[in-house]
Amino acid sequence: MSLFGPFFGAWRACFPGDRGPAALAPTPGPARPPAGCLRRFRGDSRGNVAVIFAVAIVPIMAMIGAAVDYSRGAAARAKLQAAVDAATLTAARNAGRMSDADLKKAVERALQGNMIGETTTTLGAVRVTKVGSSVRVEVDSSMQTSIWGVVGINSLDVNVVSQVRWNTPNIEIALVLDNTGSMSSNNKMTELKKAVLQFLKDMEDIRLTTEQVRISIVPFDTLVNIGTGTIGTTFRNSNWIRFDTTDLPTALRTTQQNWRGCLTDRDQPNDVNDATPNSTATRYRAADCANDALAQMNPLTSNFDTLRTVIGKMSPSGNTNITIGMQLGLATLSTGAPFTETASADPEVKRFMVLLTDGENTQNRFSNSSSAIDARAKLMCDAIKLPANRITLFTVRVIDGDEALLKACASPPVDNMSFYFSVTSAVGINAAFKSISDLITRLRLSV
């Protein structure tokens, strides 16, 4: 039975010869029905559900369309925003060197690449402008509606804006690199050298001025070789170093005259902090370079050719003491002795440390217990990550090593960015450093 059946039944009761409501037009016919019949017709509600449904269906569909299509629109806008942010970041890396036209082309290329496979939205106008020291990107797009079309709304605007600083701050990076004997296996040292050389090139490419990016390199095993200094800055005569080595293991003992540039752990608790070396307890400890193969480190410099020379001299040998490597890495990013090249007083400078190792701690001047040395390394990591230092710490585990320690050492994730990398083969070192390069560039920019 039709929903309108009761309605038509009431009508025919008053107009027996009529065919329905269409007969309302004036035509010759029988006498007007009794008033009581009309009152009954007006009061009969048996067909109202159908009438009300017919009237309400349009706003109901509009509300359903709003819920569904607005939800789809929000998802499309989020995807487009991520794609535009990434394109803006990519273009902003070299914005200082690019004309407005080239900058727009770079944004459009990156955006098209980021939107491959995305069929929900249709891109419209892309506007790219330099606003002061920033790049501003505005993108118009639209999304075809799925339900709103029944009420005449066939598309929904999906427009986003992204803005990134292109006048980027200076960067200081300490590379703390495992040079122990285990790095000779599985081609790890060869791949490490390739990866760091490419990393240096990537960092050179983002410089707008020579001094904008400065890097230190700290090869380590159980010691760090800082060298004996240069003419005018002879380290052996400095007041931040101790040569009273009779309390050290025999293999580490040396004299001021015979010292060849190596340092071992400072006295505890200063082996795990950056305390100013101004007393017997806080000074750095000279040690004999029992391992002549350990490459000499280089403090912060913008001379990348010098850094490449250090990389070329790296050779695997000796046992592992992560703590000493990180302590000297921190020293290159701090104003106090033994290195003063940093601009740490400048809060705008972005600072990073990259620790790479392929093994577990095996030896320091106090112990051969991995767990005991790990405890010192963890304290050193905590000292590096103190808010006052403003250092982001990346850690890279190559095949072997204490995963729990290195995860704990890395800076906490930020916006889904992880600063811990686990490499399962030597060739993966390059990918890890490439990711670190990209993250440093991203962190350097402000959205």
C-alpha positions in Angstrom: 0.0 0.0 0.0 1.3 3.5 -0.8 2.3 5.9 1.9 -0.2 8.3 0.4 -3.1 5.7 0.5 -4.8 7.0 3.7 -4.6 10.6 2.3 -6.4 9.6 -0.9 -8.9 7.6 1.0 -10.0 10.6 3.1 -10.2 12.7 -0.1 -12.5 10.2 -1.9 -14.8 10.0 1.1 -15.7 13.7 0.5 -15.5 13.6 -3.3 -16.7 10.1 -4.4 -16.4 10.8 -8.1 -13.1 12.5 -7.9 -9.8 11.0 -9.0 -7.7 12.7 -6.3 -6.2 16.0 -5.4 -5.6 16.9 -9.1 -9.4 17.6 -9.3 -9.0 20.7 -7.2 -9.2 22.8 -10.3 -12.8 24.2 -10.7 -14.8 21.9 -12.9 -18.5 21.1 -13.2 -19.4 18.5 -10.7 -21.6 17.4 -7.9 -22.6 19.7 -5.0 -20.1 20.7 -2.4 -19.6 18.0 0.3 -20.9 18.5 3.8 -18.9 20.7 6.1 -18.4 17.8 8.5 -16.7 15.8 5.7 -14.2 18.7 5.1 -13.5 18.9 8.8 -12.8 15.2 8.9 -10.5 15.6 5.9 -8.6 18.4 7.5 -8.2 16.5 10.7 -7.1 13.2 9.1 -3.3 12.8 9.8 -2.8 9.3 8.3 -0.8 10.6 5.3 1.3 13.2 7.1 4.4 11.1 7.5 4.9 10.9 3.8 4.3 14.6 3.3 6.7 15.6 6.1 9.3 13.1 4.8 9.0 14.6 1.3 9.5 18.1 2.6 12.4 17.1 5.0 14.4 14.9 2.7 16.3 17.9 1.2 17.7 19.4 4.5 18.3 15.8 5.8 20.5 15.0 2.7 22.2 18.4 3.1 23.1 17.6 6.7 24.4 14.1 5.8 26.4 15.7 3.0 27.9 18.3 5.3 29.0 15.5 7.7 30.5 13.3 5.1 32.0 15.9 2.7 33.3 18.1 5.5 35.1 15.1 6.9 36.6 14.2 3.5 37.5 17.9 3.1 39.3 18.0 6.4 41.3 14.9 5.5 42.1 16.3 2.1 43.2 19.6 3.6 45.5 17.8 6.0 47.2 15.9 3.2 47.6 19.0 1.1 49.0 21.0 4.0 51.6 18.3 4.6 52.5 18.3 0.9 52.7 22.1 0.8 54.8 22.3 4.0 57.3 19.8 2.6 57.5 21.6 -0.8 58.0 25.0 1.0 60.8 23.5 3.1 62.5 22.0 0.1 62.4 25.3 -1.8 63.4 27.4 1.2 66.8 25.6 1.5 68.1 27.6 -1.4 65.7 30.5 -1.4 68.4 33.0 -0.7 70.1 32.1 -4.0 67.0 31.9 -6.2 64.9 34.5 -8.2 61.2 34.7 -7.5 60.4 32.9 -10.7 62.9 30.0 -9.9 61.6 29.8 -6.4 58.0 29.4 -7.7 59.1 26.7 -10.1 60.9 24.8 -7.3 57.8 24.9 -5.1 55.6 23.7 -7.9 58.0 20.8 -8.8 58.2 19.7 -5.2 54.4 20.0 -4.7 53.7 17.9 -7.8 56.1 15.3 -6.6 54.5 15.2 -3.2 51.0 14.9 -4.7 51.7 11.9 -6.9 48.9 9.4 -6.5 46.6 11.9 -4.7 43.2 12.0 -6.6 41.0 13.6 -3.9 42.0 17.2 -4.6 42.5 19.2 -7.8 45.3 21.7 -7.6 44.6 25.3 -8.7 46.6 28.4 -8.4 50.0 28.3 -6.6 51.3 31.7 -5.3 54.8 32.0 -3.9 56.1 35.2 -2.4 59.1 36.3 -0.3 57.9 38.0 2.8 60.9 39.6 4.6 63.1 36.6 5.3 60.4 34.0 4.7 58.9 32.1 1.9 55.1 32.1 1.8 53.2 29.6 -0.3 49.5 29.8 -0.9 47.7 26.9 -2.8 44.2 26.9 -4.0 42.5 23.5 -4.6 39.1 21.9 -4.7 37.6 18.6 -3.8 34.6 17.0 -5.6 31.8 16.3 -3.1 30.2 12.9 -2.9 26.8 13.7 -1.4 26.3 17.4 -1.4 25.9 17.2 -5.2 22.2 16.3 -4.6 21.6 19.8 -3.3 23.7 21.5 -6.0 27.1 21.8 -4.2 29.5 19.9 -6.4 32.9 21.0 -5.0 34.5 22.2 -1.8 37.4 24.6 -1.6 40.5 23.2 0.0 43.0 26.0 0.3 46.2 26.0 2.5 49.1 28.4 3.4 52.6 27.6 4.5 55.4 30.0 5.5 59.0 29.1 6.2 62.0 31.3 7.1 64.7 31.2 4.4 67.2 33.4 6.2 68.3 30.4 8.2 70.4 30.5 11.4 73.9 29.2 11.6 74.6 25.5 12.4 77.2 23.8 14.6 77.5 20.0 14.3 79.8 17.6 16.2 80.3 14.2 14.5 81.4 11.7 17.1 82.5 8.6 15.1 83.5 5.1 16.3 87.0 4.2 15.0 87.3 1.0 16.9 88.7 -2.3 15.5 85.2 -3.7 14.9 84.6 -1.0 12.3 87.0 -2.9 10.0 84.5 -5.7 9.5 81.7 -5.8 6.9 83.1 -2.8 5.1 81.8 -0.5 7.8 84.7 2.0 7.9 84.6 2.4 4.1 80.9 3.0 4.0 81.2 5.4 7.0 83.7 7.5 5.1 81.5 7.7 2.0 78.5 8.6 4.1 80.3 11.4 6.0 81.8 12.8 2.8 78.4 13.0 1.3 77.0 14.6 4.5 79.7 17.3 4.3 78.7 18.0 0.7 75.0 18.3 1.7 75.9 20.7 4.5 78.0 22.8 2.1 75.1 23.0 -0.3 72.8 24.6 2.3 75.3 27.3 3.2 74.6 30.9 2.1 77.8 32.1 3.6 81.0 30.3 4.4 80.6 30.6 8.2 77.0 29.5 8.2 77.7 25.8 8.8 80.6 24.7 11.0 81.4 21.1 11.9 83.7 19.2 14.2 84.8 15.6 13.8 85.8 13.4 16.8 87.1 9.9 16.0 87.2 7.8 19.2 88.1 4.4 20.5 89.0 4.3 24.3 90.8 7.7 23.8 90.5 10.8 21.7 93.5 12.3 19.9 93.2 16.1 20.1 96.7 16.6 18.8 99.4 18.6 20.6 98.3 21.9 19.3 99.8 24.3 16.8 102.4 27.1 17.1 100.9 29.6 19.5 98.4 27.2 20.9 100.5 24.3 22.2 98.2 22.2 24.3 100.9 20.6 26.4 101.6 24.0 28.1 97.9 24.7 28.8 96.5 24.8 32.4 93.4 22.7 31.5 95.4 19.5 31.1 97.1 17.2 33.7 100.3 15.2 33.0 100.5 13.5 36.5 99.6 10.1 35.0 101.1 7.7 37.6 97.5 6.8 38.8 96.5 5.7 35.3 96.9 2.2 33.9 100.5 1.6 32.8 99.6 1.6 29.1 98.2 5.2 29.4 101.0 6.8 31.3 103.0 9.5 29.5 105.0 12.7 30.3 104.4 16.3 29.2 107.5 16.1 27.0 106.5 12.8 25.3 102.8 13.4 25.1 101.4 12.8 21.6 98.0 14.4 21.9 95.6 11.7 23.4 93.2 12.2 26.3 91.5 9.6 28.5 88.6 9.9 30.8 88.6 12.8 33.3 88.4 11.9 37.0 84.9 11.0 38.1 82.3 12.6 38.2 83.8 15.0 35.7 84.1 12.3 33.1 80.4 12.7 32.3 80.0 16.5 32.2 81.4 19.7 30.7 82.7 21.2 33.9 85.2 24.0 33.4 88.7 22.5 33.8 90.1 24.9 36.4 91.2 22.6 39.2 93.1 19.3 39.6 89.8 17.4 39.8 88.3 18.9 36.7 91.3 19.0 34.3 91.5 16.8 31.3 93.8 13.8 31.6 96.7 13.3 29.2 97.3 9.7 28.0 99.8 7.9 25.8 98.5 7.3 22.3 99.0 3.5 22.6 96.9 3.3 19.4 98.8 5.4 16.8 96.2 4.6 14.2 93.6 6.8 15.9 93.0 9.8 13.6 93.3 13.3 15.2 90.1 15.1 15.8 89.3 18.5 14.5 87.3 21.2 16.4 84.6 23.3 14.8 85.6 24.7 11.4 84.0 26.0 8.2 86.9 24.6 6.2 85.3 21.5 4.8 88.5 20.5 3.0 90.2 20.1 6.4 87.3 17.9 7.6 87.6 15.8 4.5 91.3 15.3 5.4 90.3 14.0 8.8 87.8 11.5 7.3 90.5 10.3 4.9 92.8 9.5 7.9 90.3 7.5 9.9 91.4 3.9 10.5 89.7 1.2 12.7 91.6 0.0 15.8 91.2 -0.4 19.5 88.3 -0.9 22.0 85.2 1.1 22.6 84.5 3.9 25.1 81.6 6.0 23.8 81.7 8.3 26.8 85.1 9.9 25.9 84.0 10.5 22.4 80.8 12.3 23.4 82.6 14.3 26.1 85.1 15.7 23.6 82.2 16.2 21.1 80.4 18.3 23.7 83.7 20.2 24.3 83.7 21.3 20.7 80.2 22.8 21.2 81.1 24.6 24.4 82.9 27.8 25.1 85.3 26.6 27.8 88.7 24.9 27.2 90.0 23.0 25.5 88.1 24.4 22.5 86.6 27.8 22.1 85.5 27.9 18.4 81.8 27.7 19.2 79.4 30.6 19.1 77.4 29.1 21.9 76.5 32.5 23.4 74.3 33.1 20.3 70.9 31.6 21.1 70.0 31.6 17.3 72.7 29.1 16.5 71.3 25.5 16.0 73.5 22.8 17.5 73.6 19.1 16.7 75.7 16.0 17.7 75.8 12.8 15.7 77.0 9.7 17.6 77.8 6.6 15.5 79.0 3.3 16.9 78.9 -0.3 15.9 79.6 -2.0 19.2 79.1 -2.1 22.9 81.3 -0.3 25.5 84.2 -2.5 26.4 86.9 -0.4 28.1 87.6 2.9 29.8 90.3 3.9 32.3 88.3 2.7 35.2 86.8 -0.6 34.1 86.3 -3.3 31.5 82.7 -3.9 32.5 80.3 -3.0 29.7 77.4 -2.3 32.2 79.6 0.0 34.3 80.8 2.0 31.2 77.2 2.1 29.8 76.2 3.8 33.0 78.8 6.5 32.5 77.8 6.9 28.8 74.1 7.3 29.8 75.1 10.1 32.2 77.1 11.8 29.5 74.2 11.6 27.1 72.0 13.3 29.8 74.6 16.1 30.2 74.6 16.7 26.4 70.8 17.0 26.3 70.6 19.5 29.1 68.3 22.4 27.9 71.0 24.9 28.5 73.2 23.2 25.8 70.5 23.5 23.1 71.9 20.4 21.4 69.9 17.8 19.4 71.5 14.4 19.7 71.3 11.9 16.9 72.5 8.3 17.6 73.3 5.7 14.9 73.7 2.0 15.7 75.5 0.1 13.0 74.6 -3.6 13.0 75.7 -4.3 16.6 75.7 -2.3 19.8 73.5 -1.6 22.8 70.2 -0.6 21.3 68.6 0.3 24.6 71.5 2.7 25.4 71.6 4.4 22.0 67.8 4.8 22.0 67.9 6.4 25.4 70.8 8.6 24.4 69.1 10.1 21.4 67.0 13.2 21.8 63.3 12.5 22.3 61.2 12.4 19.1 59.6 15.7 17.9 56.6 15.8 15.6 57.1 12.2 14.5 60.8 12.9 13.9 63.0 10.2 15.5 66.7 10.9 16.3 67.7 7.2 16.7 68.7 5.1 13.7 69.5 1.4 13.6 71.5 0.3 10.5 71.4 -3.4 9.6 74.2 -3.3 7.0 77.2 -1.1 6.2 75.6 0.4 3.1 72.7 1.6 5.3 75.1 4.2 7.0 74.7 6.5 4.0 70.9 6.4 4.3 71.1 7.2 8.0 73.3 10.2 7.4 71.1 11.4 4.5 68.1 11.3 6.9 70.1 13.2 9.5 71.0 15.8 6.9 67.3 16.2 6.0 66.3 16.5 9.6 68.9 19.0 10.4 67.8 21.1 7.4 64.2 20.8 8.6 64.9 21.6 12.2 67.0 24.6 11.1 63.9 26.1 9.3 60.9 27.5 11.2 57.5 26.8 9.8 
